Amino acid sequence: MTQSIATHPDRLLPADPATRTIARELVEVAETLPLLSPHGHVPAEAIARNDAFPDPAALLISPDHYVYRLLNADGVNLEEVNAGTSDAADPRDVWRAFCKRWELFDGTASGYWLRRELVTVFDIDDATIDGAHADELYDRISDVLARPAFRPRQLFRDFGLEVLATTDDPLDDLSAHRQLAEDQDFAGKVLPTFRPDAYVKFWNPSFATNADRLVQEAGDGLSGYRGYLRGMENRRRHFVGNGAVSADHGVWRPEAVRLDDAEAAELFEKGISGTATEAEALRFEANMTYQFARMSADDGLTMTIHPGSYRDHSTHTVERFGPDTGNDIPFAVDFTRGLQPLLSDFGNSDDFNLVLFTLDETTFSREIAPLAGFYRAVYAGAPWWFLDEPDAMHRFRAATTGTLGFSRSSGFIDDTRAFCSIPARHDAARRVDAGFLARLVVEHRITEERARTAMVELTDTNPRKVFNL
């Protein structure tokens, strides 16, 4: 049998033989390092309970936006892949629809991850991924999922995971995280992440209910905007006490303003009553971005910002299947002007880390790198979402390294709900970095010895520093 491209030793490495030889050595350096995942969406409860994984479709297809958005573009209705619907399709039919369209994923980042995952985790011959073999593959993967050893905790160890961060509601009691932290038989770290978006955005249908709960449960008896701020501060302390290292913010635009208390309170009440305009909603969010930076400077949670996603772009899809069903589309943003008030006050603080992620790669060299190249608190967030694919990751390094060197980026972020894809995603990032560093060596811009230490920085040192791991 011909060797699969999923296991080829030179996958994703440069075509030039001299550069590739050096890149191979750098990959070997990275392969000795553990996996650090400081931002993702795997639920802590599943690891705490050590749940068996469900069927192949529910594990690999239905939760993965990368997969079913492309299937949707090819004419597969979302109900056929169980995306955002309670009318559950037969998982075997979901798997068949995917296998029939496997070639859609050739050349895509998700195709790389899926192929690598299927071959290395499930021992699948990727030459058989097609409609004719769909049932055979479904049964084979199901057999693997049924094995007692194929559970999250064992895979955590098998994958070489050291740290896995989750994304959590501010009022989550974090009991699953405590259970894992107290379990002496579980050596890994599963850390919560404070994600307050649903408590900040006036256009969220649950905003008023969420804000009221926050004030009532954590506001120390205060009311209105004062109780709301106190509630945020108290819940962040709860997260810190349960191992959290970061707070994540999916803002509309990277904007921060410091409002006086009276204006902020007035906007807050409009948000509660549902009478705020779009401009007022965005102004309140910008105020809270500033306030969250202030809180991070106080409690030490690394602040991550990822703006510029037009959420739920397809009204028709949202009406049929609900929110968060893979139809988010990037748009252009402006970090330099938008974050100036925040950075003026906190950007050079020694007690504040701010990671700027972007879906707009035109900002890599124009804004992200210069900001991170001056402000000691700022780090360039690794490419993610639509940009966590090999070519965009290489463009990121090429666009930012000339300004930042190797010390001012966040380290790779897999940002995944698909637990079994984590090793493949990190493998891709490490190989891209190895290829980039190897080119610098061949061009006599850095030495081979420096490339080896830089490989460790990009893979291990930086995420530990940025996220206080």
C-alpha positions as CSV (number, residue, x, y, z in Angstrom):
1,M,0.0,0.0,0.0
2,T,1.3,3.5,-0.9
3,Q,2.1,5.6,2.1
4,S,-0.6,8.0,3.0
5,I,0.1,11.7,2.6
6,A,-1.2,12.0,6.1
7,T,1.9,10.3,7.5
8,H,4.5,11.3,4.9
9,P,7.5,12.6,6.9
10,D,7.7,15.7,4.7
11,R,4.0,16.8,4.8
12,L,3.7,20.6,4.8
13,L,7.5,21.0,4.6
14,P,9.2,23.1,2.0
15,A,9.8,21.6,-1.5
16,D,13.4,22.9,-1.7
17,P,15.6,20.0,-0.6
18,A,18.1,22.1,1.4
19,T,15.4,23.9,3.3
20,R,13.4,20.7,3.8
21,T,16.4,19.0,5.5
22,I,16.6,21.7,8.1
23,A,12.9,21.8,8.6
24,R,12.9,18.0,9.3
25,E,15.4,18.6,12.1
26,L,13.2,21.4,13.6
27,V,10.1,19.2,13.4
28,E,12.0,16.7,15.5
29,V,12.6,19.4,18.1
30,A,8.9,20.2,18.2
31,E,7.8,16.6,18.5
32,T,9.5,16.3,21.9
33,L,7.3,19.1,23.3
34,P,3.8,18.6,24.9
35,L,0.6,20.0,23.4
36,L,-0.5,23.3,25.0
37,S,-4.1,24.3,24.1
38,P,-4.9,27.6,25.9
39,H,-8.1,28.2,24.0
40,G,-10.7,25.8,22.8
41,H,-14.3,24.6,23.1
42,V,-14.1,20.9,24.3
43,P,-16.5,20.7,27.3
44,A,-14.8,19.9,30.6
45,E,-17.8,17.8,31.6
46,A,-17.1,15.2,28.9
47,I,-13.5,14.8,30.2
48,A,-14.6,14.8,33.9
49,R,-17.2,12.1,33.2
50,N,-14.8,10.4,30.8
51,D,-17.7,9.9,28.4
52,A,-17.4,7.5,25.5
53,F,-17.4,9.4,22.2
54,P,-20.6,9.2,20.2
55,D,-21.0,7.8,16.7
56,P,-18.5,8.9,14.0
57,A,-20.8,11.6,12.6
58,A,-21.4,13.2,15.9
59,L,-17.7,13.1,16.7
60,L,-16.2,14.2,13.4
61,I,-18.9,16.0,11.3
62,S,-21.8,17.6,13.2
63,P,-19.9,19.8,15.7
64,D,-17.3,21.0,13.1
65,H,-18.2,24.2,11.4
66,Y,-15.3,23.9,9.0
67,V,-16.8,20.6,7.7
68,Y,-20.5,21.3,7.4
69,R,-20.2,24.9,6.1
70,L,-18.4,23.4,3.0
71,L,-21.0,20.7,2.8
72,N,-23.7,23.3,2.9
73,A,-22.0,25.2,0.0
74,D,-22.2,22.0,-2.0
75,G,-25.9,21.6,-1.5
76,V,-26.1,19.5,1.7
77,N,-28.8,20.8,3.9
78,L,-27.8,21.4,7.5
79,E,-30.4,19.1,8.9
80,E,-28.7,16.3,6.9
81,V,-25.6,16.8,9.1
82,N,-27.4,17.4,12.4
83,A,-26.2,21.0,12.6
84,G,-28.3,23.2,14.8
85,T,-31.4,21.1,14.6
86,S,-33.3,18.8,16.9
87,D,-34.6,16.8,14.0
88,A,-31.7,14.3,14.2
89,A,-30.7,12.7,11.0
90,D,-29.5,9.1,11.0
91,P,-25.8,9.4,11.9
92,R,-24.9,6.8,9.3
93,D,-26.6,9.0,6.6
94,V,-24.6,12.0,7.9
95,W,-21.4,10.0,7.5
96,R,-22.4,8.9,4.0
97,A,-23.1,12.4,2.9
98,F,-19.6,13.4,4.1
99,C,-17.8,10.5,2.5
100,K,-19.4,11.1,-0.9
101,R,-18.0,14.6,-0.9
102,W,-14.6,13.8,0.7
103,E,-12.8,15.4,-2.3
104,L,-14.3,18.7,-1.4
105,F,-11.8,19.0,1.4
106,D,-8.7,18.4,-0.7
107,G,-6.3,21.3,-0.2
108,T,-8.3,22.7,2.8
109,A,-7.1,23.0,6.4
110,S,-10.0,20.8,7.6
111,G,-9.1,18.2,5.0
112,Y,-5.5,18.0,6.4
113,W,-6.8,17.6,9.9
114,L,-9.4,15.1,9.0
115,R,-7.1,13.0,6.9
116,R,-4.4,13.0,9.6
117,E,-7.0,12.2,12.3
118,L,-8.6,9.4,10.4
119,V,-5.3,7.8,9.5
120,T,-3.4,8.2,12.8
121,V,-6.1,8.0,15.4
122,F,-8.5,5.6,13.7
123,D,-6.1,3.6,11.5
124,I,-8.2,4.3,8.4
125,D,-6.8,3.8,4.9
126,D,-7.5,7.2,3.4
127,A,-7.6,5.8,-0.1
128,T,-11.0,4.3,0.9
129,I,-12.7,7.5,2.0
130,D,-15.5,7.7,-0.5
131,G,-19.2,6.9,-0.9
132,A,-18.6,3.3,-1.7
133,H,-16.8,2.6,1.5
134,A,-18.8,4.9,3.8
135,D,-20.6,2.1,5.7
136,E,-17.4,0.1,6.1
137,L,-15.5,3.1,7.5
138,Y,-18.4,4.0,9.8
139,D,-18.4,0.5,11.3
140,R,-14.6,0.5,11.7
141,I,-14.6,3.9,13.5
142,S,-17.6,2.8,15.7
143,D,-15.6,-0.2,16.8
144,V,-12.7,2.1,17.9
145,L,-15.1,4.4,19.7
146,A,-16.5,1.4,21.7
147,R,-13.1,0.4,23.1
148,P,-12.8,1.2,26.8
149,A,-9.3,2.7,26.2
150,F,-10.7,5.2,23.7
151,R,-12.0,7.7,26.2
152,P,-11.1,11.4,26.7
153,R,-8.8,10.9,29.6
154,Q,-6.7,8.2,28.0
155,L,-6.6,10.2,24.7
156,F,-5.5,13.3,26.7
157,R,-2.4,11.3,27.7
158,D,-2.0,9.6,24.3
159,F,-2.1,12.9,22.5
160,G,0.6,14.4,24.8
161,L,-1.8,17.1,26.0
162,E,-0.5,19.0,29.0
163,V,-3.0,21.9,29.1
164,L,-6.5,22.2,27.6
165,A,-8.5,25.3,28.2
166,T,-12.3,25.4,27.8
167,T,-14.7,28.3,27.1
168,D,-17.2,28.9,29.9
169,D,-20.2,31.0,30.9
170,P,-19.4,33.5,33.6
171,L,-22.0,31.9,35.9
172,D,-20.8,28.3,35.4
173,D,-20.0,26.7,38.8
174,L,-16.9,25.1,37.3
175,S,-17.6,21.9,39.2
176,A,-16.2,19.7,36.4
177,H,-12.9,21.7,36.4
178,R,-12.7,21.2,40.2
179,Q,-13.4,17.5,39.8
180,L,-10.5,17.1,37.3
181,A,-8.1,19.3,39.4
182,E,-8.8,17.2,42.5
183,D,-8.4,13.8,40.7
184,Q,-5.0,12.5,41.5
185,D,-5.3,10.0,38.7
186,F,-5.6,12.7,36.0
187,A,-2.3,14.3,35.3
188,G,-3.4,16.9,32.8
189,K,-4.8,20.4,33.3
190,V,-8.2,21.4,32.1
191,L,-8.6,25.2,32.7
192,P,-11.7,27.3,32.5
193,T,-11.8,30.5,30.4
194,F,-14.1,33.4,31.3
195,R,-16.2,34.2,28.2
196,P,-18.7,37.1,29.0
197,D,-20.0,37.8,25.4
198,A,-23.6,36.8,26.1
199,Y,-23.6,39.2,29.1
200,V,-22.3,42.2,27.1
201,K,-24.0,42.3,23.8
202,F,-27.3,44.0,23.9
203,W,-28.4,42.3,20.6
204,N,-28.1,38.9,22.3
205,P,-31.7,37.8,23.0
206,S,-30.7,36.6,26.5
207,F,-28.8,39.8,27.5
208,A,-31.3,41.2,29.9
209,T,-31.9,37.8,31.6
210,N,-28.1,37.1,31.8
211,A,-27.3,40.5,33.2
212,D,-30.0,40.3,35.8
213,R,-28.8,36.9,36.9
214,L,-25.2,38.2,37.1
215,V,-26.3,41.1,39.3
216,Q,-28.5,39.0,41.5
217,E,-26.0,36.1,42.0
218,A,-22.7,38.0,42.2
219,G,-23.4,41.7,42.6
220,D,-22.9,41.9,46.4
221,G,-26.3,43.4,46.8
222,L,-25.6,46.3,44.4
223,S,-28.0,47.1,41.6
224,G,-27.9,48.3,38.0
225,Y,-24.6,49.0,36.3
226,R,-22.7,49.0,39.6
227,G,-23.9,45.6,40.5
228,Y,-23.2,44.4,37.0
229,L,-19.5,45.5,37.2
230,R,-19.2,44.0,40.7
231,G,-20.7,40.8,39.4
232,M,-18.2,40.6,36.6
233,E,-15.3,41.2,39.0
234,N,-16.5,38.6,41.4
235,R,-17.1,35.9,38.8
236,R,-13.7,36.5,37.4
237,R,-12.2,35.9,40.8
238,H,-14.2,32.7,41.0
239,F,-12.6,31.6,37.7
240,V,-9.1,32.5,38.9
241,G,-9.7,30.4,42.0
242,N,-10.6,27.5,39.8
243,G,-7.4,27.7,37.6
244,A,-8.5,30.1,34.9
245,V,-5.6,31.9,33.1
246,S,-7.5,33.9,30.5
247,A,-10.7,35.8,29.6
248,D,-11.9,35.6,26.0
249,H,-13.8,38.3,24.2
250,G,-15.5,37.9,20.8
251,V,-16.1,41.6,20.2
252,W,-17.7,43.1,17.1
253,R,-14.9,45.5,16.5
254,P,-11.6,46.1,18.4
255,E,-12.8,49.3,20.1
256,A,-12.4,50.5,23.7
257,V,-13.8,53.6,25.3
258,R,-13.9,54.6,29.0
259,L,-17.3,56.0,29.7
260,D,-18.1,57.9,32.9
261,D,-20.3,55.9,35.2
262,A,-23.5,57.9,34.5
263,E,-23.3,57.3,30.7
264,A,-22.4,53.6,31.1
265,A,-25.3,53.2,33.6
266,E,-27.7,54.9,31.2
267,L,-26.7,52.6,28.3
268,F,-26.9,49.6,30.5
269,E,-30.5,50.3,31.4
270,K,-31.3,50.8,27.7
271,G,-29.8,47.4,27.1
272,I,-31.9,45.8,29.8
273,S,-35.1,47.4,28.5
274,G,-34.3,46.6,24.9
275,T,-34.4,50.3,23.8
276,A,-30.7,50.8,22.9
277,T,-29.8,51.7,19.3
278,E,-27.1,49.8,17.4
279,A,-24.7,52.6,18.0
280,E,-25.4,52.6,21.8
281,A,-25.0,48.8,21.9
282,L,-21.6,49.0,20.3
283,R,-20.6,51.9,22.5
284,F,-21.5,49.9,25.6
285,E,-19.5,46.9,24.3
286,A,-16.5,49.2,23.7
287,N,-16.8,50.5,27.3
288,M,-16.8,46.9,28.6
289,T,-13.7,46.1,26.5
290,Y,-12.0,48.9,28.4
291,Q,-13.4,47.7,31.7
292,F,-12.3,44.1,31.1
293,A,-8.8,45.3,30.4
294,R,-8.9,47.1,33.7
295,M,-10.0,43.9,35.4
296,S,-7.3,41.9,33.7
297,A,-4.7,44.3,34.9
298,D,-6.0,43.7,38.4
299,D,-6.7,39.9,38.5
300,G,-4.1,38.7,36.1
301,L,-6.3,37.0,33.5
302,T,-4.8,37.2,30.1
303,M,-7.2,39.1,27.8
304,T,-7.8,37.7,24.4
305,I,-9.7,39.7,21.8
306,H,-11.0,38.3,18.5
307,P,-13.0,40.8,16.5
308,G,-14.3,41.1,13.0
309,S,-16.7,38.2,12.6
310,Y,-20.2,38.9,11.2
311,R,-22.0,36.3,13.3
312,D,-24.9,34.3,11.8
313,H,-24.6,36.1,8.4
314,S,-27.4,34.0,6.8
315,T,-30.7,35.1,8.2
316,H,-32.5,32.2,6.6
317,T,-30.1,29.7,8.2
318,V,-30.5,31.3,11.6
319,E,-34.3,31.2,11.3
320,R,-34.2,27.5,10.4
321,F,-31.4,26.2,12.5
322,G,-30.6,28.8,15.2
323,P,-27.4,30.7,15.9
324,D,-23.8,29.4,15.7
325,T,-24.3,27.2,12.7
326,G,-21.2,27.9,10.7
327,N,-22.3,31.0,8.8
328,D,-19.9,33.5,10.4
329,I,-18.1,35.7,7.9
330,P,-15.0,37.9,8.5
331,F,-14.9,41.6,7.9
332,A,-12.2,44.3,8.0
333,V,-11.3,45.9,11.3
334,D,-9.1,48.7,12.8
335,F,-7.0,47.9,15.9
336,T,-4.8,50.9,15.9
337,R,-7.4,53.6,16.4
338,G,-10.0,51.4,18.1
339,L,-7.8,50.2,21.0
340,Q,-5.8,53.4,21.5
341,P,-7.6,54.4,24.8
342,L,-7.1,50.9,26.2
343,L,-3.5,50.7,25.2
344,S,-2.6,54.2,26.4
345,D,-3.8,53.2,29.9
346,F,-2.8,49.5,30.1
347,G,-0.5,48.7,27.1
348,N,2.7,49.1,29.0
349,S,1.6,47.5,32.2
350,D,3.7,44.7,33.6
351,D,0.5,43.1,35.1
352,F,-1.5,42.8,31.9
353,N,-1.3,40.5,28.9
354,L,-3.4,41.2,25.8
355,V,-3.5,38.8,22.8
356,L,-4.9,40.3,19.6
357,F,-6.4,37.8,17.2
358,T,-7.7,38.7,13.8
359,L,-9.7,37.3,11.0
360,D,-8.5,40.1,8.8
361,E,-5.0,39.2,7.7
362,T,-4.3,42.6,6.2
363,T,-3.8,43.7,9.8
364,F,-0.9,41.2,10.4
365,S,1.9,43.6,9.4
366,R,0.0,46.9,9.4
367,E,-1.3,46.8,12.9
368,I,-0.9,43.6,14.9
369,A,2.9,43.4,14.6
370,P,3.6,47.1,15.2
371,L,1.3,47.1,18.3
372,A,2.9,44.0,19.7
373,G,6.3,45.4,18.8
374,F,5.9,48.4,21.1
375,Y,3.4,47.7,23.9
376,R,4.8,45.3,26.4
377,A,1.3,43.9,27.2
378,V,0.4,43.1,23.6
379,Y,1.1,39.8,21.8
380,A,0.2,38.8,18.3
381,G,-2.4,36.0,18.4
382,A,-1.7,33.1,16.1
383,P,-3.8,32.7,13.0
384,W,-7.1,30.9,13.8
385,W,-10.5,30.2,12.5
386,F,-10.4,31.0,8.7
387,L,-6.7,31.6,8.9
388,D,-5.4,28.5,10.7
389,E,-4.4,26.9,7.5
390,P,-0.8,26.3,6.2
391,D,-0.6,29.2,3.7
392,A,-2.1,31.8,6.0
393,M,0.0,30.6,9.0
394,H,3.1,31.0,6.8
395,R,1.9,34.5,5.7
396,F,1.5,35.4,9.4
397,R,5.1,34.5,10.2
398,A,6.4,36.3,7.1
399,A,4.3,39.4,7.9
400,T,5.1,39.7,11.6
401,T,8.5,38.3,12.3
402,G,10.4,41.2,10.7
403,T,8.8,43.4,13.4
404,L,8.4,41.1,16.3
405,G,11.1,38.4,16.1
406,F,10.0,35.2,17.8
407,S,9.1,36.3,21.3
408,R,5.9,38.4,20.8
409,S,3.4,35.9,19.5
410,S,0.9,33.8,21.4
411,G,1.8,30.3,20.3
412,F,-0.6,28.1,18.3
413,I,-4.3,28.2,19.3
414,D,-6.4,25.2,18.0
415,D,-9.8,26.8,19.0
416,T,-11.5,23.5,18.4
417,R,-14.6,21.6,19.5
418,A,-13.3,18.4,17.8
419,F,-11.2,16.8,20.5
420,C,-9.6,14.2,18.3
421,S,-8.4,16.8,15.8
422,I,-6.1,18.6,18.4
423,P,-2.9,16.7,17.6
424,A,-3.4,17.1,13.8
425,R,-3.9,20.9,14.2
426,H,-0.8,21.4,16.3
427,D,1.1,19.2,13.9
428,A,0.2,21.5,11.0
429,A,1.3,24.6,12.9
430,R,4.6,23.1,14.0
431,R,5.5,22.0,10.5
432,V,4.6,25.4,9.1
433,D,6.8,27.1,11.7
434,A,9.6,24.6,11.0
435,G,9.5,25.4,7.3
436,F,9.5,29.1,7.9
437,L,12.5,29.0,10.3
438,A,14.4,26.7,7.9
439,R,14.0,29.3,5.2
440,L,15.6,31.9,7.4
441,V,18.5,29.6,8.0
442,V,19.0,28.8,4.4
443,E,18.9,32.6,3.6
444,H,21.6,33.1,6.4
445,R,19.3,35.3,8.4
446,I,19.5,33.2,11.5
447,T,21.7,30.3,12.5
448,E,20.6,26.7,12.8
449,E,21.1,26.8,16.5
450,R,18.9,29.9,16.8
451,A,16.3,28.2,14.7
452,R,16.2,25.3,17.2
453,T,15.7,27.6,20.1
454,A,13.1,29.6,18.2
455,M,11.2,26.4,17.5
456,V,10.9,25.9,21.2
457,E,9.9,29.5,21.8
458,L,7.1,29.4,19.2
459,T,5.8,26.0,20.3
460,D,6.2,26.0,24.1
461,T,7.9,29.1,25.7
462,N,5.5,31.7,24.3
463,P,2.2,30.1,25.2
464,R,3.5,29.5,28.7
465,K,4.5,33.1,29.1
466,V,1.5,34.7,27.4
467,F,-1.1,32.6,29.3
468,N,0.8,32.2,32.6
469,L,0.8,28.4,32.3
